[in-house]
Amino acid sequence: MVSEFARREVSLDKTFLIRVADPRGLTFAIVAQCAAQCFIAGSAAAQLDGVVTRAGGSPLEGVSIEAWSVDRRIAATLTNALGVFTFSEEMVTGTVLLRVTALGFDVTEVEVRDGVTSYEIELTEEPLAVEGLVVAMERATCEDGREDEEGRRLWQLARIRYDGLMDTLGVATYLAEADTIVPLS
């Protein structure tokens, strides 16, 4: 007599299909599922991952990590809020170099070694030079007890023109809501 299980297929994963012949076969299917899960978990260890920090150990978010073969870039990713990056198992094969870049830090290149799948990369800060930026101030912009009629007039024109967009934060609120400033005429 053929049991109810004889014509059923149990899908464990897209890769694994097992035909269950009898209730004892069901036990086999469960064991195979555990073995399949262990196999999948084991292969995840072959991925290439790591964490990027600044001096002192603080994680860096948004750092660009490029995986390079001998002659070309294979893949790229960004670090998350914890400074963690991950490349899938497919990207590990052929990767010989990790190129790590972030604004305000030195470019760092890390050689990928056989058998090493996890890296801790500490970036060195490099000050960002901004040429051509000059900040000059003739006098203090805020003085207690001083009334500026021209400033008051401009404020009133802005209040009338942008009614509903101005509050106690003034122009800063408007700037937060728009990406351009329309000149007052």
C-alpha positions, 0 to 999 in steps of 0.5 A: 500500500502506498502512503499519502506521502508517496506522491508529494514533493517537499521543497526545501530550497530552490536547489533541493527537492526530495520525494517523500516515500513514507513517514520515515522519509519525512524524517529524512527530509527534515534531516536533509533540510537541516543539512541544506541550511548548514550548507547554505550558512557555511557558504555565506562564510565565503563572502567578503566582508568587513568594517571600516572605522576612523582612528579610535574605532568609530564606524564610518557610514557611506564609505565606498568599497570597490572590489578589484580583480587584476585588471578591472573593478568587479563590484562596489558597495557602501558601508552601512551605519555600523561601518559594515560592508559585504560582497557576495560569494560570487564577488570573492572569486577573482578579487585581489584588492579592496579600494576604500575611499571616503571624503576627508580620508586617505584612499586606502588599498587592502590586498585580499589574501587567500583564506581571509574573508573578513577585514577591519580597515581603519582610515586615516583622516586627510583634511579636505582643502577647499581653495578659493573660499574666502569668508570676510566680515566687515562688522558684527551682524547682530548688535543689541539695541540697534535698529536697522531700517534697511533690514526692517524694510527687507524683512517686511518685503520678504514677509509679504512676498512669502506669506505663510513660509516665514516664521520666527526662524525667518529665511532659514525656514524658507530655505529649508522648503525651497532650493532656490531664492527668488530675488526681492524686487 
